[in-house]
Amino acid sequence: MSRAPRLLWLGTYESDYPRTRVLHAGLRELGAEPLACHRPVWELTRHKAGEFLSPRRLPKTAALYARARDLSLRTAATALAVERVAEAHRLRGLYP
């Protein structure tokens, strides 16, 4: 029997946001195992563009993520940077 694919759900997203819940449920229905690396910095903030795009928090977040997942700091920082660039593009309407 093959193992279910494991997908990393990474970011500072709102865990109670409907889109997040629907996507997690859909991934599980398709047989995937979504793994969350979540930092709840935006749970009470609806307009995220300002501080979210600031690189100030990346080193601390990357260090916490790296320790939690036994990764190198470089790998963790790269994963977090990719997620932030994707979110910046989404906020600017460059892709859905």
Sine and cosine of phi, psi and omega as CSV:
sin_phi,cos_phi,sin_psi,cos_psi,sin_omega,cos_omega
0.00,0.00,0.71,-0.70,-0.01,-1.00
-0.99,0.13,0.49,-0.87,-0.01,-1.00
-0.98,0.18,0.59,-0.81,0.03,-1.00
-0.90,0.44,0.63,-0.78,0.04,-1.00
-0.90,0.43,0.64,-0.76,0.05,-1.00
-0.97,-0.26,0.79,-0.61,-0.04,-1.00
-0.88,-0.47,0.71,-0.70,0.01,-1.00
-1.00,0.04,0.86,-0.51,0.06,-1.00
-0.98,-0.22,0.97,-0.26,-0.24,-0.97
-0.88,-0.48,0.72,-0.69,0.15,-0.99
0.52,-0.85,-0.20,-0.98,-0.01,-1.00
-0.92,-0.39,0.59,0.81,-0.06,-1.00
-0.94,0.35,0.24,-0.97,0.10,-1.00
-1.00,0.09,0.91,-0.42,-0.08,-1.00
-0.92,0.40,-0.41,0.91,0.00,-1.00
-0.99,-0.10,0.13,0.99,0.01,-1.00
-0.94,0.35,0.72,-0.70,-0.07,-1.00
-0.81,0.58,-0.66,0.75,-0.01,-1.00
-0.88,0.48,-0.63,0.77,0.01,-1.00
-0.90,0.44,-0.74,0.67,-0.01,-1.00
-0.88,0.47,-0.68,0.73,-0.02,-1.00
-0.91,0.41,-0.69,0.73,0.00,-1.00
-0.91,0.42,-0.68,0.73,0.05,-1.00
-0.88,0.48,-0.72,0.70,0.01,-1.00
-0.89,0.46,-0.68,0.73,0.02,-1.00
-0.89,0.45,-0.66,0.75,0.04,-1.00
-0.89,0.46,-0.68,0.73,0.03,-1.00
-0.90,0.43,-0.65,0.76,0.04,-1.00
-0.88,0.48,-0.55,0.83,0.00,-1.00
-0.99,0.14,0.00,1.00,0.05,-1.00
1.00,-0.08,0.08,1.00,0.01,-1.00
-1.00,0.04,0.34,-0.94,0.05,-1.00
-0.91,-0.42,0.99,-0.11,0.02,-1.00
-0.96,0.28,0.81,-0.58,0.05,-1.00
-0.97,-0.24,0.80,-0.60,-0.08,-1.00
-0.99,-0.13,0.72,-0.69,0.22,-0.98
-0.85,-0.53,1.00,-0.02,-0.19,-0.98
-0.88,-0.48,0.74,-0.67,0.12,-0.99
-0.88,-0.47,0.93,-0.37,-0.15,-0.99
-0.98,0.18,0.87,0.49,0.00,-1.00
-1.00,0.07,-0.26,0.97,-0.09,-1.00
-0.93,-0.37,0.15,0.99,-0.09,-1.00
-0.83,0.55,-0.54,0.84,-0.03,-1.00
-0.95,-0.31,0.11,0.99,-0.06,-1.00
-0.91,-0.42,0.85,-0.52,0.00,-1.00
-1.00,0.02,-0.49,0.87,-0.01,-1.00
-0.96,-0.29,0.97,-0.24,-0.22,-0.97
-0.97,-0.22,-0.16,0.99,-0.21,-0.98
-0.86,0.52,-0.63,0.78,-0.09,-1.00
-0.88,0.47,-0.96,0.29,-0.07,-1.00
-0.95,0.32,-0.52,0.86,-0.03,-1.00
-0.85,0.52,-0.63,0.77,-0.06,-1.00
-0.99,0.14,-0.09,1.00,0.02,-1.00
-0.96,0.29,0.72,-0.70,0.01,-1.00
-0.98,0.19,-0.02,1.00,-0.07,-1.00
-0.85,0.52,-0.59,0.81,-0.09,-1.00
-1.00,0.08,-0.23,0.97,-0.10,-1.00
-0.85,0.53,-0.73,0.69,-0.03,-1.00
-0.86,0.52,-0.71,0.70,-0.02,-1.00
-0.92,0.39,-0.69,0.72,0.01,-1.00
-0.89,0.45,-0.67,0.74,0.01,-1.00
-0.89,0.45,-0.65,0.76,0.01,-1.00
-0.89,0.45,-0.70,0.71,0.02,-1.00
-0.89,0.45,-0.69,0.72,0.01,-1.00
-0.90,0.44,-0.70,0.71,-0.01,-1.00
-0.87,0.49,-0.71,0.71,0.01,-1.00
-0.90,0.43,-0.67,0.74,-0.04,-1.00
-0.91,0.40,-0.51,0.86,-0.07,-1.00
-0.94,-0.35,0.10,1.00,-0.02,-1.00
0.81,0.58,0.77,0.64,0.03,-1.00
-0.91,-0.41,0.27,-0.96,0.13,-0.99
-0.95,0.31,0.43,-0.90,0.02,-1.00
-0.87,0.48,-0.60,0.80,0.00,-1.00
-0.88,0.47,-0.72,0.70,0.01,-1.00
-0.89,0.45,-0.69,0.72,0.00,-1.00
-0.90,0.44,-0.69,0.72,0.00,-1.00
-0.90,0.45,-0.63,0.78,0.03,-1.00
-0.89,0.45,-0.72,0.70,0.00,-1.00
-0.88,0.48,-0.68,0.73,0.00,-1.00
-0.93,0.37,-0.62,0.78,0.02,-1.00
-0.90,0.43,-0.67,0.75,0.03,-1.00
-0.87,0.50,-0.70,0.72,0.01,-1.00
-0.89,0.46,-0.65,0.76,-0.01,-1.00
-0.93,0.36,-0.62,0.78,0.05,-1.00
-0.90,0.43,-0.68,0.73,0.03,-1.00
-0.87,0.49,-0.69,0.73,0.01,-1.00
-0.91,0.40,-0.62,0.78,0.04,-1.00
-0.88,0.47,-0.68,0.74,0.05,-1.00
-0.90,0.44,-0.67,0.74,0.00,-1.00
-0.89,0.46,-0.70,0.72,0.00,-1.00
-0.89,0.45,-0.54,0.84,0.00,-1.00
-1.00,0.06,0.00,1.00,0.04,-1.00
0.97,0.23,0.37,0.93,-0.02,-1.00
-0.98,0.19,-0.36,0.93,0.18,-0.98
-0.35,-0.93,0.39,-0.92,-0.07,-1.00
-0.92,0.39,0.00,0.00,0.00,0.00
